[in-house]
Amino acid sequence: MKKNRIAIVLVVLLGSLSFWFIINNKKGTIKETLRDFAVEDTASINKIFLADKNGHTITLERKSPGLWTVNGKYNARMDAVQTLLYTIKKIDIKEPIGKKAVDNVIKRLAAKAIKCEIYQNDKLTKAYYVGTETQDQTGTFMILIDLETMQNSEKPFITYIPGFEGYLTTRYFTDERGWRDRTVYHYVPSDIKSVKLEALSKPELGYELTVKGNNDYEIKMLANGQAINDVDPLSVKQYLSYFQQINFESFEVNINETQIDSVKKSEPINILTITDNSGKVNKVKFYARKPKREGLLDEKGKVIMFDQERMDALLGNGTDFVMVQYYIFGKLMPQADYFKKNSAGAILKPEKPLNKPKA
């Protein structure tokens, strides 16, 4: 009888122990899901929401396979979107955070983290906070959000992308301008009806190129309306092909709004106007930039009066003030002789300094 009682007690204890392991194993499984930052099927992602602690928010939305928008107002930079999608797919845990450091990391996440919400087919499927980089700059502090409770996970992790040396914070930025598409010109050559180049520093060099028909082009000087002879159709075709994809370098951030307004009111060095076959006009004004440093001399010993590598540009919408490179945009501004047969032409660069912005 005594042996039977002992056996019953052992069965009860073993049963209780088994139940405890089952329950804790399930809890462990739940916790394990809060280690999984990656989203494998990025093709189904149609929205990404980012928000920082300063109230800046970014909503990226997929409108078509090759088109995303920013905050419902602008086309997005596809290179930046693709980089973020790649990060979302490949992100992994590098190592857990030691117990002694957890509280400190959580405090840092609370102070500086960027929230990321990922939607697949309009459903929120992943959310986490992106923190700062580790001391060696090879990992990033992150913590997942439990989608059932919308509460933070108990434990943050150090994340990384296998094979990539660096941290991931900069890929989750909340500067709207940084996400915006930087296209200035995007034309199929056959869609261009005319190109007008006004050279305000040398008005006699301005001209307008008009497409009259197949291999039929007219180039008239703006100063006297005189058409140039011996137009080379191949040179014109090559020139028009340059407008297929031209991007600006960045938004102008080195001068304040007052200075920008002052520059806008000054005389541009060149104005380039594209009119397409539907009659839509894209007019961009270019302004010389002050040199990087005062007192610089050129190869002839003359003082350099303007930046030799970059210009500023006021885009066709009349509001965006951006920085562009001569290397990219210079080929869009040849002298009219460029279009003559057996002529290499020349680029129209400014020959006077930028009007100094008013303080």
C-alpha positions, -999 to +999 in steps of 0.1 A: +000+000+000+028+023+009+046+015-024+014+024-043+012+058-026+048+065-034+041+055-071+011+078-072+031+107-058+059+101-083+033+101-112+018+134-100+052+150-096+063+138-130+031+150-146+034+184-129+070+186-141+060+177-176+033+203-176+058+230-163+082+222-192+054+223-218+042+257-205+076+271-203+085+257-237+055+275-252+066+307-235+100+302-249+086+299-283+067+332-279+099+349-269+117+333-298+095+351-322+107+384-307+141+376-320+131+375-356+136+410-372+138+399-409+110+399-434+118+373-461+090+382-486+099+419-493+079+417-526+047+417-506+057+448-486+036+477-498+042+502-470+069+512-445+064+537-418+093+554-400+091+578-370+117+594-348+115+610-314+114+645-328+081+640-345+094+634-380+076+607-399+081+590-432+055+569-450+069+550-480+042+533-502+046+511-532+024+523-561+038+499-588+067+475-591+092+504-598+075+533-581+073+542-544+061+575-529+072+596-499+044+609-476+020+607-504+035+638-521+067+629-539+083+600-558+108+582-537+145+575-544+145+539-556+181+533-546+173+543-510+141+522-510+159+491-524+186+495-498+160+496-470+141+466-484+174+446-487+181+455-450+147+444-439+152+411-456+188+403-445+188+417-410+198+392-384+209+390-347+246+393-342+246+387-305+225+392-274+231+420-250+247+412-216+224+415-186+243+444-171+240+464-203+203+458-211+189+486-190+213+511-205+206+500-240+168+503-234+173+538-221+193+547-253+166+532-274+139+552-256+158+584-262+170+581-298+154+551-316+135+552-348+103+532-350+099+510-381+065+495-391+064+471-420+031+463-439+026+434-462-005+437-484-017+465-461-013+444-429+011+453-402+034+423-399+066+436-383+075+465-360+107+473-341+128+502-329+162+510-345+188+524-322+223+536-324+254+518-334+276+496-312+309+510-300+328+492-327+303+504-353+297+468-366+262+463-350+230+481-343+209+481-312+173+471-319+142+458-301+111+442-315+075+452-308+050+425-299+022+430-325-004+414-302+001+438-273+021+466-292+045+465-263+082+463-266+099+430-262+117+425-229+151+422-245+169+442-271+196+427-294+226+437-315+217+432-351+237+432-384+236+420-420+259+390-424+289+399-446+284+436-441+308+456-420+290+486-405+258+496-387+222+500-401+208+531-384+215+554-413+192+533-436+162+541-414+163+579-417+134+603-414+145+633-435+118+637-461+142+653-486+166+624-483+139+600-495+128+621-524+135+612-560+163+634-574+153+633-611+156+666-630+152+653-665+137+620-676+127+621-713+126+596-741+144+615-768+115+612-792+092+630-767+113+662-767+099+690-789+124+717-781+153+727-759+161+763-752+193+774-736+195+810-723+230+821-714+224+852-694+261+859-688+266+859-726+232+864-743+247+861-778+254+824-771+218+815-763+199+793-787+168+771-792+168+737-807+135+726-823+126+691-835+108+696-868+106+660-878+126+628-883+163+639-887+150+674-892+163+699-866+164+737-865+187+757-842+182+794-839+203+819-820+181+838-795+199+871-799+191+876-836+169+847-846+195+835-871+195+797-878+228+779-879+238+759-910+252+724-914+234+709-884+246+674-877+216+651-870+238+626-852+251+653-828+215+664-821+203+628-814+232+622-791+225+655-772+188+646-768+197+612-755+215+629-725+181+639-711+169+603-705+180+603-668+196+633-652+196+637-614+207+664-590+233+657-564+215+669-532+192+696-518+211+727-510+216+726-472+248+748-467+229+781-469+198+792-450+164+801-465+171+838-464+203+832-485+185+809-509+158+835-514+185+861-522+201+838-547+168+831-564+163+868-569+197+872-585+203+866-622+209+830-631+239+821-653+219+798-676+183+788-680+175+755-697+139+749-708+126+716-722+092+714-739+078+680-747+054+670-775+024+675-752+034+711-746+046+705-710+074+729-700+103+721-676+123+752-669+154+750-647+175+780-636+212+775-628+232+797-605+270+798-599+282+789-565+308+807-545+342+789-545+349+764-517+375+788-503+382+825-508+415+834-526+419+802-547+438+806-579+433+788-613+461+775-635+466+809-649+470+826-615+437+843-616+414+843-586+387+817-589+353+835-586+330+805-585+329+768-578+344+749-607+326+716-599+291+725-589+262+748-596+229+755-578+197+750-596+161+761-591+140+732-604+110+736-627+085+734-598+099+768-586+104+756-550+132+730-549+167+745-547+194+719-553+230+713-560+242+699-593+275+688-608+291+703-640+302+668-648+266+657-652+249+689-663+277+705-684+270+683-713+234+697-714+248+732-721+270+731-752+275+761-774+255+760-806+287+751-826+285+717-810+256+708-833+276+717-865+292+690-885+328+683-876+327+704-844+333+693-809+315+723-793+321+737-759+302+739-726+288+772-713+303+778-679+297+809-659+322+837-662+311+858-633+308+852-596+276+843-577+260+874-564+268+873-527+237+863-507+225+889-483+228+881-446 
